[in-house]
Amino acid sequence: MYIYNVTVNIDESAHDEWLQWMKEVHIPDVMSTGMFLTNRILQVMVEEESGTTYSIQYEVKDMETLRLYQEMYAPKLQQEHIEKFKDRFVAFRTILKLTHEHGTES
């Protein structure tokens, strides 16, 4: 399994609007592509000079599915984000490969 990770630092002036839009519009749009299994929003707990940083993670079964998402859907969805929050965020993307998961035992 792979995780498509999008790290975003959002300016405080847009924070509340951005977080609501991510939860109610953007992430549902990404998930409606059918390419991802699950998603989550995590706040990165570091002291920032400005803004708040989040990690938005989407689980995907294989690299081929991620490649299809990046070709077919990502450009439009990323452009919508850019247009809505222009000059109020910085983002970068990483791909993580799950190599081991240690479950909890009761």
Secondary structure, DSSP 8 states (H G I E B T S, - for coil): -EEEEEEEEE-GGGHHHHHHHIIIIIHHHHHTTS--SEEEEEE--S--SSSEEEEEEEEES-HHHHHHHHHHTHHHHHHHHHHHHTTSEEEEEEEEE---------
